[in-house]
Amino acid sequence: MIKKFLNWFHPKEKTEQAPSAMIVNMAKMLAMTNETELACDDVHLLVDQFAEMKMRGDDVESLMPMMKHHLDLCRECLEEYDALVAALEFEQTL
């Protein structure tokens, strides 16, 4: 759990980040949190609906704001969402 938490603040590259910069990044992320948020498990259950709605042109930011907020903060869930959108876009080309 801690590793996943720290991955939100660390870039994917293998560059080292100074501890003070990491603390600043953590503070910024904590400031962006809401009192009520979706957990990654919740996002995994909804990501297909979110992606399909987005591809239809629905205003998902206003229809599912907690989902959008989570994707803005969680790199792992965003990567899953991006992969799903890419698969759906590819499927449309067939």
Secondary structure, DSSP 4 states (H G I P E B T S, - for coil): -HHHHHHTTS-SSS----HHHHHHHHHHHHHT--SS---HHHHHHHHHHHHHHHHHT--HHHHSHHHHHHHHH-HHHHHHHHHHHHHHHHHHH-
